[in-house]
Structure formats: structure tokens, C-alpha cells
């Protein structure tokens, strides 16, 4: 059986963490969802599959999309507050 890649890069690998005092500590062992067995991060197998959606670029794209959405929401709120302020100023000047 030919090993294709390291487990820690596999789509089916789930890493184990230990709870520390203030954070979680990543371990060098995990769980293979395909074989349903505990595995070492540096192991490999013939069923290895390239991980999807776990790369830094995907996280960066998600973060940028979230920031753009937040920016759009802030622009809408800013416009609403400007309109409210203009209405109040118009009401004060009429009196």
C-alpha cells in the first residue's frame, strides 16, 4: 500500500487538542474520519485526499468578505444617521 501524503494535510484528518489554562494546545495526533482510527499527524495512507477549504487563502477570502459586508452595513447606518440628523435639524430650524 503506497502512502500518498501526510495525514495532517488530508481532508479526513481531525486534529486532537488538549485544553490548557488559557487556550487549546494542538497535538501531533488526530483522528482519521475515513478509517475511523486515531492516527499520527506524520502518518499517511493510500486513501489520502488533498484538504479542501482549510488553506490560509480560503480563510483570508472569508475574512475579507466579512469585512466588506461589515463596511457596507456601516455605510448604511451612517446614511441613516445622517438623514435622522438632517430631519432633526430641519425640525429645529422650522420652530
C-alpha positions as CSV (number, residue, x, y, z in Angstrom):
1,X,0.0,0.0,0.0
2,X,1.6,3.2,-1.2
3,X,1.3,6.3,1.1
4,X,0.3,9.4,-0.9
5,X,0.7,12.2,1.7
6,X,0.9,13.2,5.3
7,X,-2.2,12.8,7.5
8,X,-2.1,16.4,8.7
9,X,-2.7,17.6,5.1
10,X,-5.6,15.2,4.5
11,X,-9.2,16.1,4.1
12,X,-10.3,13.4,6.5
13,X,-7.8,14.2,9.3
14,X,-9.2,15.8,12.5
15,X,-6.5,17.0,14.9
16,X,-6.8,16.5,18.7
17,X,-6.5,19.4,21.1
18,X,-5.8,19.5,24.8
19,X,-7.4,22.2,27.0
20,X,-4.7,24.3,28.6
21,X,-5.1,27.0,31.2
22,X,-5.9,29.8,28.7
23,X,-6.0,28.1,25.3
24,X,-6.2,24.8,23.5
25,X,-2.9,23.0,22.6
26,X,-2.7,21.3,19.3
27,X,-1.4,17.7,19.5
28,X,0.6,15.7,17.0
29,X,-2.1,13.1,16.8
30,X,-5.6,13.1,15.4
31,X,-8.4,11.1,14.1
32,X,-8.9,9.7,10.5
33,X,-12.6,10.1,9.7
34,X,-12.3,7.7,6.8
35,X,-10.6,4.8,8.6
36,X,-12.2,5.8,12.0
37,X,-8.9,5.3,13.8
38,X,-6.5,7.5,15.8
39,X,-3.5,8.4,13.6
40,X,-0.2,10.3,14.0
41,X,0.0,13.6,12.0
42,X,3.0,12.4,10.1
43,X,1.4,9.1,9.0
44,X,0.0,8.6,5.6
45,X,-2.2,6.1,3.6
46,X,-3.3,5.2,0.1
47,X,-6.7,6.9,0.8
48,X,-5.1,10.3,1.3
49,X,-7.1,13.2,-0.2
50,X,-6.0,16.8,-0.5
51,X,-7.6,19.0,2.1
52,X,-10.3,21.4,0.8
53,X,-11.3,24.7,2.4
54,X,-8.6,24.6,5.1
55,X,-5.9,26.7,3.4
56,X,-5.0,30.2,4.6
57,X,-6.2,31.7,1.3
58,X,-9.7,30.4,1.9
59,X,-9.7,31.9,5.4
60,X,-8.4,35.1,4.1
61,X,-11.1,35.3,1.4
62,X,-13.8,34.6,4.1
63,X,-12.3,37.3,6.3
64,X,-12.2,39.9,3.5
65,X,-15.8,39.1,2.5
66,X,-16.9,39.6,6.1
67,X,-15.1,42.9,6.3
68,X,-16.7,44.1,3.1
69,X,-20.1,43.2,4.4
70,X,-19.4,45.0,7.7
71,X,-18.3,48.0,5.7
72,X,-21.5,48.0,3.7
73,X,-23.6,47.8,6.9
74,X,-21.7,50.7,8.4
75,X,-22.2,52.8,5.3
76,X,-26.0,52.1,5.5
77,X,-26.1,53.0,9.2
78,X,-24.0,56.2,8.6
79,X,-26.5,57.3,5.9
80,X,-29.5,56.5,8.2
81,X,-28.0,58.6,11.0
82,X,-27.2,61.5,8.6
83,X,-30.8,61.5,7.4
84,X,-32.1,61.4,11.0
85,X,-29.8,64.3,11.9
86,X,-30.9,66.3,8.9
87,X,-34.6,65.8,9.8
88,X,-33.9,66.9,13.4
89,X,-32.0,70.0,12.2
90,X,-34.8,70.8,9.8
91,X,-37.4,70.4,12.6
92,X,-35.4,72.7,14.9
93,X,-35.0,75.4,12.3
94,X,-38.7,75.4,11.5
95,X,-39.6,76.2,15.1
